[in-house]
Amino acid sequence: MAHNDLILAAAESHTWEGVNPWAVGVITLLILLGLLGALVAFGAGREHS
């Protein structure tokens, strides 16, 4: 029975859930768009081979 009490106490405790997933997604999107923009800017001045 002691294990059940421990599990219930752990399940009911309020812990910090970490970083907001929306913030991670927005930051990742901005980084990828920035890299895409750099790739296009770098490739715009080169001739095709």
C-alpha positions in Angstrom: 0.0 0.0 0.0 2.9 2.4 0.6 3.7 2.3 -3.1 0.2 3.3 -4.0 0.4 6.3 -1.7 3.7 7.3 -3.2 2.4 7.0 -6.7 -0.8 9.0 -5.9 1.3 11.7 -4.2 3.6 12.0 -7.2 0.7 12.1 -9.6 -1.1 14.9 -7.7 2.0 17.1 -7.2 2.1 20.1 -9.5 5.4 20.5 -11.3 6.7 22.9 -13.8 5.9 21.5 -17.3 8.8 23.0 -19.1 9.1 25.4 -22.0 6.0 26.4 -23.9 5.8 24.2 -27.1 4.5 27.2 -29.1 7.5 29.2 -28.2 9.8 26.4 -29.3 7.9 26.1 -32.6 8.0 29.8 -33.3 11.7 30.1 -32.5 12.5 27.1 -34.7 10.4 28.4 -37.6 12.2 31.8 -37.4 15.6 30.1 -37.4 14.7 28.0 -40.4 13.2 30.9 -42.3 16.3 32.9 -41.6 18.5 30.1 -42.9 16.3 29.8 -46.0 16.6 33.6 -46.6 20.4 33.4 -46.2 20.5 30.5 -48.7 18.4 32.4 -51.3 20.5 35.6 -50.8 23.7 33.7 -51.2 22.5 31.8 -54.3 20.9 34.8 -56.0 24.2 36.2 -57.2 25.6 32.9 -58.6 25.1 31.6 -62.1 23.7 28.2 -62.6 26.3 25.5 -63.5 
